[in-house]
Amino acid sequence: MTAMTRVLAVIAARGGSKGLPGKNVRPLAGRPMIAWSVAAALASRRLQRIVVSTDDADIAAAAAEAGAEVPFLRPAELATDGASLIDAIFHAVDTLSETPSHIVLLQATSPLRLAADIDGCVDLCAGRGAPAAATICEAAKSPYWMFHLDPDGSVRLVIPQDELPQQRQALPVAWTANGAVYVAETNWLRRERTFWRPGVTLGYPMPAERSVDIDSLLDFRLAEMLMAERTS
């Protein structure tokens, strides 16, 4: 495995959100939302360089004011709804002529993560000699009691089980990606083109109160409430 000698953080924040327009610069507890990701990255002890990849001038200005490097704007073709985030990451790496041993992806839509979450995920990856790690949180709703709705109105379990515990507390714990921190060896990520490989990627648990991934106004309102509790 590649030694963790230089870690590049890429904060990804494209414009043009349809679910919540302008969300990356929307004020959250007195700062543009992206500023919270920049602050967590700057407080990390494991990141050697922090750059923002965005196609949006307003996001770039807010990120720079918060203290991040914004040495370029992402090409429009890498900022569409269907564009590959992996392509955007390596556009940043190749534009910078960087040779990091590892890449950390921080999505601006996870403003509640802390520097400790970044460092914990990076330390897990380095300490176990794994090619990749990512943050996870306990699923709010168990997939063992989720259903498909058929055209006739009947329901089928998503995970068919002949014998399911009748009590929620007896169900196996399920985890989900929370989108806050991704870590990978650079060469491995370039080859695999994903942070997720079953049986390979390590999961770093985070609490639910720091795991809000903002896609909608409801998500943002929840983040406001949690951030108010943190900063009060």
Summary of the structure (lengths in Angstrom):
residues: 232
radius of gyration: 18.8
end to end distance: 43.5
largest distance: 57.4
contacts: 744
relative contact order: 0.19
helix: 36%
strand: 22%
